[in-house]
Amino acid sequence: MVYHGHIENGTIILDNAPQLPDGAKVELRLIAPRAKEPSKKEPPWFKFIGAIKDMPPDASQRIDEVLYGHTSDHHFEQDGFQIRVM
């Protein structure tokens, strides 16, 4: 049988105290307190979010133009035709 209880001033107090005979052997098992809430540790790169303030809102879509001043599109002419490589 399992009985639940708590410690009060160094004495074990059983909840809903059963009538146990004198000399009854008992086993005491401590139950670890439950964690309040799992830690919500952020990834280390979170500290960089929003660090650069002067980027255009679509910078991630135009990264070559934003970083290097040109687009990733390449234009050239060959045999009178304009060719655009994206």
N, C-alpha and C positions, 0 to 999 in steps of 0.2 A: 504494500500500500504506500501511497505517496501522500504526505501531508505538507501543506505550505505554511510558511510563517515568516517571521522577521526577527531581527535582533533589537532589543530595547534595553538600554542601560547594561549591555553585556550579557543579557539573558535571552535565551531562545524562547520566543512566544509563538505558539502554533495557532494559526487561524482555525476557527471552529474546533477548538481543542478536543481531541478524542480522549476517551478514558483508556489510558495505557497502564498496564499493571506495573508495579514496582519491579525493578530489575530487568525490564524489557530492553533488549538490545536495539539500538537505533543506529542509523547511518546518516551523517550530515553531509550534504553536498551543496557547495556554494554556487549560486547562479550569478554569472557575470551580468552587470547592468547592461541593458540594451543601449546601443548607440543612439544618440539623439537624432542624427541625420547624417547620411553619408557625406563625406567631404566633396565639395564641388570645386575641386582644384582645376583652374583654367590652364590650358596649354601655355607654354612659355611664350609663344608668338602672339598671344592676345595683347600683350603690352604694346605692340606696334600698330594695332588697329587704330586708324584715325591719326596716326603720327604725322602724315604728310597732308597739310591743309590745302595746298594749292593745286591739287590734281583735279582734272575734269571728271564729272560723274561717270563718263564712259571710258575712263582710262584703261580699264582691263580689256576692253574690246579694241582699243586703238594703241596697244602697248608700244609697238615700234615707233609710231608717230610721236607719242608722248615722250618716250625715252631718247630716241635718236633723231627726231625731227623729220622723219620721212615715213611713208607708209610701207607696208609689206608688199603692196602691189608694185609690180614692175611693168613699165610700159616701154615698148620699143617697136620700131618699124622694120618690116622686112618685105621686100618685093612690093612696096607700095601699100602694104596692109599694116594696120596698127594692131599690135598684139599686146594683150594685157594678161599678165600672169598674176594670179591671186594666191 
